[in-house]
């Protein structure tokens, strides 16, 4: 069991922060170790918020190593485009993009391993950007380190245009507009993103109303930034959450809608190899289109 004695450098610091640094793993993981009683201070289990004092002996049980090998698996998705540099995928709703705690198998990455993907983190090779599990649509996946580097640089420069179709609860009054409100982790619920945050990061979402229905508004959305849950958080903050989103909207979904009505419908970007401009679109999947067909359009 690794151990250390609190010195001047550790004195007054939180236990989870120091153990994470000493152990070479994430603070979140250190917190889970503390909650499991796997961190001892002077022989007794200590909480994650414990402030280390000079001379205290800290012992911790390191987590088991995580396998970084990814075996190919049968996963449902469609390939929209493929060459030696990249793959553009149309991801179905319900598919997780890459392995994570609670979703170790059946992810998009494992479905793509046999096709050859690479660059970035070993547990999510080639993943340039992500979609939530219940968001469908287009994703770019790199096939080598250089493609990954160039595509992620383009993403950071906001040179990749991503457009979505979102059905919102209620009648959004503006025909078009921009939501320019910073978001970050919620001040109390760390599992949610929010405009009420102590760690704000710039977030900009543009929208145009496409059609109005009884109780709903269909919108075309374009991301200028790409924060976690950005579209969902921004429209919830306006008072018009994405239909079917039980995290940021009503806790009950409309009858006939099994997930959030959010679809990544368009991508425009420069090819990382030859710099030609690529355009891709993905129509609404059958489940979302079927729900939309059952709604009553309102007169313009």
Secondary structure, DSSP 8 states (H G I E B T S, - for coil): -EEEE--TTTTTSBHHHHHHHHHTS-HHHHHHHHHTT-EEETTEE--TT-B--TT-EEEE----------------EEEEEE-SSEEEEEE-TT--SS-BTTB-SS-HHHHHGGG---SS-GGGTTB-S---TT-EEEEEEESSHHHHHHHHHHHHTT-SEEEEEEEEES----SEEEEE--BEEBSS-TTSEESSBSS-B--EEEEEEEEEETTEEEEEEEESS--TTHHHHHHHHHT--BTT-TTTS-SS--TT--S--EEEEEEEEE-TTT--EEEEE----HHHHHHHHTS-B---
